[in-house]
């Protein structure tokens, strides 16, 4: 993963724990997960809307 070994990942984890504290880590993870979920939902809704717009354009051109 990006050329990082276990030692580097452990150092990053320790720094994150020191900065945010162990009690804030679950909240950060939950927030990150919700953000990713909302992003995926937005992409899927955007794709559906794009298909509907394309269908309306082609049907108006055919008429």
Biopython code that builds the backbone (N, CA, C, O; Angstrom):
import numpy as np
from Bio.PDB.StructureBuilder import StructureBuilder

atoms = [
    (1, "UNK", "N", (0.846, -1.180, 0.000)),
    (1, "UNK", "CA", (0.000, 0.000, 0.000)),
    (1, "UNK", "C", (0.888, 1.239, 0.000)),
    (1, "UNK", "O", (1.421, 1.620, 1.042)),
    (2, "UNK", "N", (1.050, 1.863, -1.150)),
    (2, "UNK", "CA", (1.835, 3.082, -1.311)),
    (2, "UNK", "C", (3.285, 2.903, -0.877)),
    (2, "UNK", "O", (3.959, 3.887, -0.574)),
    (3, "UNK", "N", (3.774, 1.678, -0.842)),
    (3, "UNK", "CA", (5.152, 1.415, -0.480)),
    (3, "UNK", "C", (5.424, 1.582, 1.010)),
    (3, "UNK", "O", (6.581, 1.718, 1.409)),
    (4, "UNK", "N", (4.385, 1.576, 1.840)),
    (4, "UNK", "CA", (4.563, 1.708, 3.287)),
    (4, "UNK", "C", (4.642, 0.330, 3.916)),
    (4, "UNK", "O", (3.848, -0.560, 3.611)),
    (5, "UNK", "N", (5.607, 0.175, 4.792)),
    (5, "UNK", "CA", (5.747, -1.083, 5.507)),
    (5, "UNK", "C", (4.992, -1.033, 6.824)),
    (5, "UNK", "O", (4.357, -0.030, 7.150)),
    (6, "UNK", "N", (5.066, -2.109, 7.570)),
    (6, "UNK", "CA", (4.365, -2.172, 8.855)),
    (6, "UNK", "C", (4.912, -1.149, 9.847)),
    (6, "UNK", "O", (4.151, -0.569, 10.622)),
    (7, "UNK", "N", (6.214, -0.926, 9.828)),
    (7, "UNK", "CA", (6.807, 0.043, 10.746)),
    (7, "UNK", "C", (6.285, 1.451, 10.519)),
    (7, "UNK", "O", (5.968, 2.170, 11.467)),
    (8, "UNK", "N", (6.200, 1.838, 9.249)),
    (8, "UNK", "CA", (5.701, 3.170, 8.925)),
    (8, "UNK", "C", (4.234, 3.318, 9.302)),
    (8, "UNK", "O", (3.825, 4.357, 9.821)),
    (9, "UNK", "N", (3.430, 2.267, 9.041)),
    (9, "UNK", "CA", (2.017, 2.319, 9.394)),
    (9, "UNK", "C", (1.815, 2.424, 10.905)),
    (9, "UNK", "O", (0.920, 3.132, 11.365)),
    (10, "UNK", "N", (2.640, 1.724, 11.672)),
    (10, "UNK", "CA", (2.541, 1.811, 13.129)),
    (10, "UNK", "C", (2.898, 3.204, 13.624)),
    (10, "UNK", "O", (2.250, 3.722, 14.534)),
    (11, "UNK", "N", (3.917, 3.816, 13.037)),
    (11, "UNK", "CA", (4.290, 5.182, 13.426)),
    (11, "UNK", "C", (3.147, 6.139, 13.120)),
    (11, "UNK", "O", (2.832, 6.999, 13.942)),
    (12, "UNK", "N", (2.527, 6.009, 11.967)),
    (12, "UNK", "CA", (1.396, 6.869, 11.607)),
    (12, "UNK", "C", (0.239, 6.650, 12.578)),
    (12, "UNK", "O", (-0.390, 7.617, 13.007)),
    (13, "UNK", "N", (-0.049, 5.410, 12.929)),
    (13, "UNK", "CA", (-1.121, 5.116, 13.877)),
    (13, "UNK", "C", (-0.845, 5.736, 15.242)),
    (13, "UNK", "O", (-1.750, 6.299, 15.858)),
    (14, "UNK", "N", (0.376, 5.642, 15.715)),
    (14, "UNK", "CA", (0.733, 6.233, 17.011)),
    (14, "UNK", "C", (0.567, 7.749, 16.965)),
    (14, "UNK", "O", (0.062, 8.340, 17.920)),
    (15, "UNK", "N", (0.980, 8.379, 15.882)),
    (15, "UNK", "CA", (0.840, 9.833, 15.752)),
    (15, "UNK", "C", (-0.632, 10.229, 15.748)),
    (15, "UNK", "O", (-1.007, 11.220, 16.375)),
    (16, "UNK", "N", (-1.465, 9.467, 15.050)),
    (16, "UNK", "CA", (-2.903, 9.764, 15.014)),
    (16, "UNK", "C", (-3.510, 9.616, 16.404)),
    (16, "UNK", "O", (-4.328, 10.441, 16.809)),
    (17, "UNK", "N", (-3.126, 8.590, 17.131)),
    (17, "UNK", "CA", (-3.642, 8.389, 18.485)),
    (17, "UNK", "C", (-3.199, 9.523, 19.399)),
    (17, "UNK", "O", (-3.982, 9.984, 20.229)),
    (18, "UNK", "N", (-1.980, 9.971, 19.264)),
    (18, "UNK", "CA", (-1.494, 11.071, 20.102)),
    (18, "UNK", "C", (-2.234, 12.368, 19.779)),
    (18, "UNK", "O", (-2.593, 13.121, 20.684)),
    (19, "UNK", "N", (-2.460, 12.628, 18.498)),
    (19, "UNK", "CA", (-3.107, 13.880, 18.102)),
    (19, "UNK", "C", (-4.580, 13.890, 18.493)),
    (19, "UNK", "O", (-5.049, 14.863, 19.084)),
    (20, "UNK", "N", (-5.311, 12.838, 18.178)),
    (20, "UNK", "CA", (-6.753, 12.836, 18.387)),
    (20, "UNK", "C", (-7.190, 12.178, 19.687)),
    (20, "UNK", "O", (-8.290, 12.447, 20.170)),
    (21, "UNK", "N", (-6.373, 11.342, 20.249)),
    (21, "UNK", "CA", (-6.751, 10.623, 21.456)),
    (21, "UNK", "C", (-7.538, 9.369, 21.112)),
    (21, "UNK", "O", (-8.208, 9.296, 20.081)),
    (22, "UNK", "N", (-7.444, 8.397, 21.987)),
    (22, "UNK", "CA", (-8.080, 7.100, 21.724)),
    (22, "UNK", "C", (-9.597, 7.201, 21.755)),
    (22, "UNK", "O", (-10.266, 6.408, 21.093)),
    (23, "UNK", "N", (-10.163, 8.139, 22.494)),
    (23, "UNK", "CA", (-11.620, 8.237, 22.586)),
    (23, "UNK", "C", (-12.239, 8.849, 21.335)),
    (23, "UNK", "O", (-13.410, 8.599, 21.051)),
    (24, "UNK", "N", (-11.486, 9.639, 20.584)),
    (24, "UNK", "CA", (-12.014, 10.285, 19.383)),
    (24, "UNK", "C", (-11.899, 9.407, 18.138)),
    (24, "UNK", "O", (-12.564, 9.680, 17.138)),
    (25, "UNK", "N", (-11.086, 8.378, 18.175)),
    (25, "UNK", "CA", (-10.880, 7.544, 16.989)),
    (25, "UNK", "C", (-12.161, 6.887, 16.466)),
    (25, "UNK", "O", (-12.375, 6.883, 15.254)),
    (26, "UNK", "N", (-13.024, 6.330, 17.329)),
    (26, "UNK", "CA", (-14.272, 5.764, 16.791)),
    (26, "UNK", "C", (-15.153, 6.809, 16.107)),
    (26, "UNK", "O", (-15.787, 6.520, 15.093)),
    (27, "UNK", "N", (-15.191, 8.009, 16.655)),
    (27, "UNK", "CA", (-15.979, 9.082, 16.042)),
    (27, "UNK", "C", (-15.399, 9.475, 14.690)),
    (27, "UNK", "O", (-16.143, 9.718, 13.740)),
    (28, "UNK", "N", (-14.089, 9.538, 14.603)),
    (28, "UNK", "CA", (-13.455, 9.862, 13.324)),
    (28, "UNK", "C", (-13.723, 8.788, 12.275)),
    (28, "UNK", "O", (-14.002, 9.099, 11.117)),
    (29, "UNK", "N", (-13.639, 7.537, 12.680)),
    (29, "UNK", "CA", (-13.916, 6.438, 11.769)),
    (29, "UNK", "C", (-15.354, 6.434, 11.303)),
    (29, "UNK", "O", (-15.629, 6.202, 10.126)),
    (30, "UNK", "N", (-16.276, 6.689, 12.220)),
    (30, "UNK", "CA", (-17.694, 6.730, 11.877)),
    (30, "UNK", "C", (-17.967, 7.874, 10.889)),
    (30, "UNK", "O", (-18.689, 7.700, 9.908)),
    (31, "UNK", "N", (-17.385, 9.028, 11.163)),
    (31, "UNK", "CA", (-17.566, 10.173, 10.271)),
    (31, "UNK", "C", (-16.995, 9.917, 8.892)),
    (31, "UNK", "O", (-17.598, 10.291, 7.887)),
    (32, "UNK", "N", (-15.843, 9.285, 8.840)),
    (32, "UNK", "CA", (-15.228, 8.948, 7.557)),
    (32, "UNK", "C", (-16.094, 7.944, 6.792)),
    (32, "UNK", "O", (-16.285, 8.086, 5.584)),
    (33, "UNK", "N", (-16.611, 6.947, 7.477)),
    (33, "UNK", "CA", (-17.479, 5.963, 6.844)),
    (33, "UNK", "C", (-18.758, 6.584, 6.309)),
    (33, "UNK", "O", (-19.189, 6.253, 5.204)),
    (34, "UNK", "N", (-19.371, 7.482, 7.076)),
    (34, "UNK", "CA", (-20.581, 8.161, 6.612)),
    (34, "UNK", "C", (-20.281, 9.043, 5.408)),
    (34, "UNK", "O", (-21.086, 9.125, 4.480)),
    (35, "UNK", "N", (-19.139, 9.695, 5.419)),
    (35, "UNK", "CA", (-18.761, 10.539, 4.292)),
    (35, "UNK", "C", (-18.584, 9.729, 3.018)),
    (35, "UNK", "O", (-19.039, 10.140, 1.950)),
    (36, "UNK", "N", (-17.931, 8.592, 3.124)),
    (36, "UNK", "CA", (-17.737, 7.724, 1.960)),
    (36, "UNK", "C", (-19.082, 7.198, 1.462)),
    (36, "UNK", "O", (-19.322, 7.138, 0.256)),
    (37, "UNK", "N", (-19.957, 6.818, 2.394)),
    (37, "UNK", "CA", (-21.284, 6.316, 2.019)),
    (37, "UNK", "C", (-22.086, 7.398, 1.305)),
    (37, "UNK", "O", (-22.719, 7.122, 0.285)),
    (38, "UNK", "N", (-22.069, 8.618, 1.822)),
    (38, "UNK", "CA", (-22.790, 9.715, 1.176)),
    (38, "UNK", "C", (-22.217, 10.021, -0.199)),
    (38, "UNK", "O", (-22.964, 10.333, -1.126)),
    (39, "UNK", "N", (-20.919, 9.936, -0.336)),
    (39, "UNK", "CA", (-20.271, 10.170, -1.625)),
    (39, "UNK", "C", (-20.730, 9.139, -2.651)),
    (39, "UNK", "O", (-21.052, 9.491, -3.786)),
    (40, "UNK", "N", (-20.759, 7.867, -2.255)),
    (40, "UNK", "CA", (-21.209, 6.802, -3.163)),
    (40, "UNK", "C", (-22.670, 6.991, -3.537)),
    (40, "UNK", "O", (-23.045, 6.812, -4.696)),
    (41, "UNK", "N", (-23.505, 7.354, -2.552)),
    (41, "UNK", "CA", (-24.919, 7.587, -2.848)),
    (41, "UNK", "C", (-25.081, 8.740, -3.832)),
    (41, "UNK", "O", (-25.900, 8.668, -4.748)),
    (42, "UNK", "N", (-24.313, 9.788, -3.646)),
    (42, "UNK", "CA", (-24.373, 10.926, -4.552)),
    (42, "UNK", "C", (-23.957, 10.549, -5.957)),
    (42, "UNK", "O", (-24.555, 11.013, -6.927)),
    (43, "UNK", "N", (-22.938, 9.714, -6.078)),
    (43, "UNK", "CA", (-22.512, 9.272, -7.405)),
    (43, "UNK", "C", (-23.583, 8.434, -8.081)),
    (43, "UNK", "O", (-23.850, 8.606, -9.270)),
    (44, "UNK", "N", (-24.197, 7.530, -7.335)),
    (44, "UNK", "CA", (-25.218, 6.666, -7.941)),
    (44, "UNK", "C", (-26.457, 7.478, -8.321)),
    (44, "UNK", "O", (-27.058, 7.217, -9.364)),
    (45, "UNK", "N", (-26.850, 8.445, -7.509)),
    (45, "UNK", "CA", (-27.993, 9.295, -7.843)),
    (45, "UNK", "C", (-27.665, 10.170, -9.039)),
    (45, "UNK", "O", (-28.526, 10.417, -9.884)),
    (46, "UNK", "N", (-26.439, 10.637, -9.117)),
    (46, "UNK", "CA", (-26.023, 11.454, -10.249)),
    (46, "UNK", "C", (-26.071, 10.666, -11.538)),
    (46, "UNK", "O", (-26.478, 11.197, -12.571)),
    (47, "UNK", "N", (-25.665, 9.417, -11.500)),
    (47, "UNK", "CA", (-25.697, 8.570, -12.697)),
    (47, "UNK", "C", (-27.136, 8.322, -13.143)),
    (47, "UNK", "O", (-27.414, 8.309, -14.342)),
    (48, "UNK", "N", (-28.052, 8.125, -12.196)),
    (48, "UNK", "CA", (-29.457, 7.897, -12.544)),
    (48, "UNK", "C", (-30.040, 9.154, -13.175)),
    (48, "UNK", "O", (-30.765, 9.067, -14.165)),
    (49, "UNK", "N", (-29.732, 10.325, -12.613)),
    (49, "UNK", "CA", (-30.239, 11.575, -13.162)),
    (49, "UNK", "C", (-29.676, 11.828, -14.550)),
    (49, "UNK", "O", (-30.391, 12.320, -15.423)),
    (50, "UNK", "N", (-28.427, 11.506, -14.768)),
    (50, "UNK", "CA", (-27.815, 11.695, -16.077)),
    (50, "UNK", "C", (-28.506, 10.818, -17.120)),
    (50, "UNK", "O", (-28.719, 11.261, -18.249)),
    (51, "UNK", "N", (-28.856, 9.589, -16.764)),
    (51, "UNK", "CA", (-29.528, 8.689, -17.696)),
    (51, "UNK", "C", (-30.904, 9.237, -18.055)),
    (51, "UNK", "O", (-31.310, 9.184, -19.215)),
    (52, "UNK", "N", (-31.626, 9.766, -17.058)),
    (52, "UNK", "CA", (-32.951, 10.329, -17.321)),
    (52, "UNK", "C", (-32.851, 11.533, -18.237)),
    (52, "UNK", "O", (-33.682, 11.682, -19.132)),
    (53, "UNK", "N", (-31.877, 12.387, -18.049)),
    (53, "UNK", "CA", (-31.697, 13.562, -18.891)),
    (53, "UNK", "C", (-31.353, 13.131, -20.302)),
    (53, "UNK", "O", (-31.877, 13.692, -21.265)),
    (54, "UNK", "N", (-30.471, 12.134, -20.441)),
    (54, "UNK", "CA", (-30.102, 11.637, -21.771)),
    (54, "UNK", "C", (-31.311, 11.046, -22.483)),
    (54, "UNK", "O", (-31.477, 11.254, -23.684)),
    (55, "UNK", "N", (-32.166, 10.304, -21.756)),
    (55, "UNK", "CA", (-33.360, 9.715, -22.355)),
    (55, "UNK", "C", (-34.321, 10.801, -22.824)),
    (55, "UNK", "O", (-34.915, 10.677, -23.894)),
    (56, "UNK", "N", (-34.481, 11.861, -22.039)),
    (56, "UNK", "CA", (-35.374, 12.950, -22.422)),
    (56, "UNK", "C", (-34.849, 13.667, -23.661)),
    (56, "UNK", "O", (-35.625, 14.040, -24.540)),
    (57, "UNK", "N", (-33.531, 13.859, -23.731)),
    (57, "UNK", "CA", (-32.940, 14.527, -24.898)),
    (57, "UNK", "C", (-33.151, 13.706, -26.161)),
    (57, "UNK", "O", (-33.508, 14.253, -27.204)),
    (58, "UNK", "N", (-32.930, 12.388, -26.074)),
    (58, "UNK", "CA", (-33.061, 11.555, -27.269)),
    (58, "UNK", "C", (-34.524, 11.427, -27.679)),
    (58, "UNK", "O", (-34.819, 11.371, -28.873)),
    (59, "UNK", "N", (-35.449, 11.379, -26.714)),
    (59, "UNK", "CA", (-36.860, 11.258, -27.071)),
    (59, "UNK", "C", (-37.367, 12.553, -27.697)),
    (59, "UNK", "O", (-38.220, 12.503, -28.583)),
    (60, "UNK", "N", (-36.867, 13.716, -27.263)),
    (60, "UNK", "CA", (-37.297, 14.969, -27.852)),
    (60, "UNK", "C", (-36.693, 15.142, -29.251)),
    (60, "UNK", "O", (-37.285, 15.800, -30.107)),
    (61, "UNK", "N", (-35.536, 14.561, -29.477)),
    (61, "UNK", "CA", (-34.927, 14.646, -30.799)),
    (61, "UNK", "C", (-35.637, 13.733, -31.792)),
    (61, "UNK", "O", (-35.719, 14.051, -32.978)),
    (62, "UNK", "N", (-36.148, 12.601, -31.316)),
    (62, "UNK", "CA", (-36.844, 11.657, -32.181)),
    (62, "UNK", "C", (-38.201, 12.184, -32.633)),
    (62, "UNK", "O", (-38.672, 11.843, -33.718)),
    (63, "UNK", "N", (-38.824, 13.005, -31.812)),
    (63, "UNK", "CA", (-40.181, 13.491, -32.120)),
    (63, "UNK", "C", (-40.220, 14.555, -33.159)),
    (63, "UNK", "O", (-41.296, 15.042, -33.504)),
]
sb = StructureBuilder()
sb.init_structure("model")
sb.init_model(0)
sb.init_chain("A")
sb.init_seg("    ")
for serial, (resi, resn, name, xyz) in enumerate(atoms, 1):
    if name == "N":
        sb.init_residue(resn, " ", resi, " ")
    sb.init_atom(name, np.array(xyz, "f"), 0.0, 1.0, " ", f" {name:<3s}", serial, name[0])
structure = sb.get_structure()
